[in-house]
Amino acid sequence: MSEIRYPYKPKLFVAILCILFFGIFSYFTGQVASENDRGLILNRVIEFSTTGASIFYWAITGLFGVLSILGAVLLFKGVTSKNELVLTDEYIQAPKSGISNKIVTVKYENIENITEQKVQKNLFLNIFHDGGKLTLVSSVLPKKEDFEYVKSHIVSRINC
């Protein structure tokens, strides 16, 4: 085997959902903030005056707006990214994160430990090496089977 390459970039569908979801909520909380004429009581514990409630709504609007902008950044990175995960017999080469342009090369002989995490349906392969940690994420690979192949390839090389 000379080398295997996989596209390693964010999914466009997730970025579009992020933009739509948080953009719509940002719009509606902005409407509520601009038309607010009443106070707000949260969980019968925190009480806001009319001005305080408006500030709270504007803060939520800003938070949703920032999350929508982050979705736009993901969308841009997903469209323009040429990042790849490269497997060879000697090393693995991948971006530091799903949206990073910094490429990390780890020789199999320098790998000290590997752990796998599952967060909801997303799998993370943490590769600890003498230069730090490289985390591979299943959601930025084309298919879940690709992640399983990458994991088995790495494990087979470090257990030799």
N, C-alpha and C positions, 0 to 999 in steps of 0.2 A: 504494500500500500504506500503510495507516495503522499497524498494528502486528501482530506475530505473537507469541503467547505459548505457551511450552512449560512444563509442570511440570518443576521442577528440584529433585529430592529423591532421597535414597538409596533403593535397591531393598529392599523388604521381605524378599525371598527371601534375599538376601545377609546381611542382619542376623540372620535366623532361623538360617541355617547357621552363622554366627559364634557365636551363643549356644550352639547345640547342640554344635558341634565342641569349642570351648574349655571349655564347661561340663562335658562328659563327661570330657575329659582332666583337668580340675581335680578332679573327683570321684575319679577313679582314682588320680591322684598323691597326693591327700590320704589315700586309703586306704593306699597304700604308705608314706607318711610316718608315719602313726599306728601302723602295725604293723611298722615297720622294727626289725630286731634284728641287722643286719649292716652292715659297712662297704661302701664302693663304690670301685671303680677305674674311671676314665674313660680309655679309649684307652691304657692302660698307662702313663700319664703322671701323672695326678692321682689321688691316693689319699686317701679320706676315712675317718675313723673312723666308728663307729656313730652318734655324735652329729652329726658333720659330714655324714654321708649323710642323716640325718633333716632337718637344716637345709637341705641342698640340695634334697631332695624338697619341703619346705614352701615354699621359694623358688619352685620350678617351679609348685607348686600356686597360689601367690599370683599369679604371672605369668599363668597360664591363667585364673584368676578375674578378674583385671583386664581381660583381653582379652574375656572373656565379658560383663562389665559394659559395656565399650565397644560390644559388639554390641547390648546392650539399649538403650543410648543411641541408636545408629543406628536401631533399630527404633522407638523413641519419636519420633525426629525424622522418620522416614519416614512414620509414621502422622499426626503432627500438623502437619507442614510445609505451608505454603501458598506456598512459594518458587516463583518463576517466572523464566524467562529471557525477556526481552522484546526483540524486534528491531523497530526502526523504520528510517526512511530517514536519520535523523540520529544515532542512538546505539544502543548495546546496554546493557541493564541486566540484571545477574545477581547472585546472592549471591556473596560473596567465596570461599566454598567450598561443597561439597555439603551441609554441615550448618550453615553459618553463617546467622545472621539479618541480618548486615550486607549491605546492597544497594549494589553499585557501579554507577555509570553512567559509561560511556565514550563520548564522542563520537568518531565515525569520524575526524574531522579531527585528533584528539589521539593517534591510534594511530601509534606509531613503528615497530613491528616485530611480526610474527606468526611463531611457530614451532609446529610440530606434533611431538609425541612419541608414541611407541607403546611401552607397557609391557605385555608379553604381549598380551592382546586389547583392552586399554583404550587409548583415544586421548585425548590432552590437547592442547588448543589454548591456547598461551600468548600472551596479548595484552599487549604492552608498550606502555604509554602514558605520558604526561607525569606522571601521578599514581602510577605504580607498575606492577604486573602483575596481570592478571586471568587466571585459568586456568579454562577450561571443560573439563569431563570428560564423555566420551561415556556413561559408565555411569550418570550421574544424569539423563540425558535419556530420554524414553520409548523411542525407537528409534535405532538406529545411523544410519538415513537422516536423522533429524532433526539429528544432529550434522553430517553432511555438508552439509545445507542451510544450517545456521547458519554453517559455515565458508565456504562459497561466497558466502553473502550478505555476510559481513564483508569477505572478500577483494575482492568486486566493488565495495564502497563505498570502500575505501581506495586502490584502483588507478585511480579515476576522474581 
